[in-house]
């Protein structure tokens, strides 16, 4: 198999060396070159024809954001992973980069960590993202079984959707920016969201989405009462669940072990809403790498709830929704630009008054004249 060709663009000699040696140690990856600033990086793309770029944000001459703007003009489909620091400034710049067309991001290892810890962090976070982003359309779901028809679930006749739960990962910030701002202000339900992101990132993401949306969007916090027309995003490094508190429901945060190597985990949230709301749940699984959400989707559907997913063509990575589809847990598949309308349609349809007929009026038949 031909290795994935990577160009490393970073002004730090130490980081360039660390990434080059760590990534090239994987037989499926090959670092074919490096650059110390964006201008040099752009020139080397034309020379080296890499399959993917890792791009630092803070660089001289042409910084990461400026480089990304120019890169997207010339190479609109080339995968780019931002490699940024886990700081508020780094997180803000990373979210800017995602909105400008970066495919994904990875956080730089802490300066206080050992070289072994830094290498382990790159292998755990960056390497899988590179492989997922560079997998071809034919091979990216090669490990999946053939798609199954949706499992048959008996749903109560008068079922009303009472909560919407969304799970997403790679490509999720832009996907959420497409969906949440299109939810109407008078949306009658709460929305709970898991987006795989570290601390700081989730807070800034919620702020940005809130500024663009008609509904309120906030980072989740403990004991918040769920109310209609609000969305909460699970904070980085915390699982988010819901619990009944009298006639209302509240958010609960915990730092139990990661599931699917994730905290927050979509499975954890989905199981929770299934336990609390039973059949009255609409689950949505959008673009993302890995399998998080499959078990949770099954839990929702076994209780009588519904699951809809983002389609492959509009997903950055069709791992999470693809596995939900392949395991027979998806009720329907939609492109990203239709998800908001479909969420609203299903919610309103489930809550519309239902007319039941207890008696059928019969029109008396006229007797033929004698």
Secondary structure, DSSP 8 states (H G I E B T S, - for coil): ---EEEEEE-S-HHHHHHHHHHHHTSTTEEEEEEESSHHHHHHHHHHH--SEEEE-SS-SSS-HHHHHHHHHHH-TTSEEEEEE-SSHHHHHHHHHHHHTT--EEEE---TTS-HHHHHHHIIIIIHHHHHHHH--TTTTTTTS------------TT----EEEEEE-TTHHHHHHHHGGGS-TT--SEEEEEE---TTHHHHHHHHHHHH-SSEEEE--TT-B--TTEEEE--TT-EEEEEEETTEEEEEEE----BTTBSS-HHHHHHHHHHHHTT-EEEEE-SBSSSTTHHHHHHHHHTT-EEEEE-STT-S-BSHHHHHHHTT--SEEE-HHHHHHHHHHHHHHHHS-----S------------
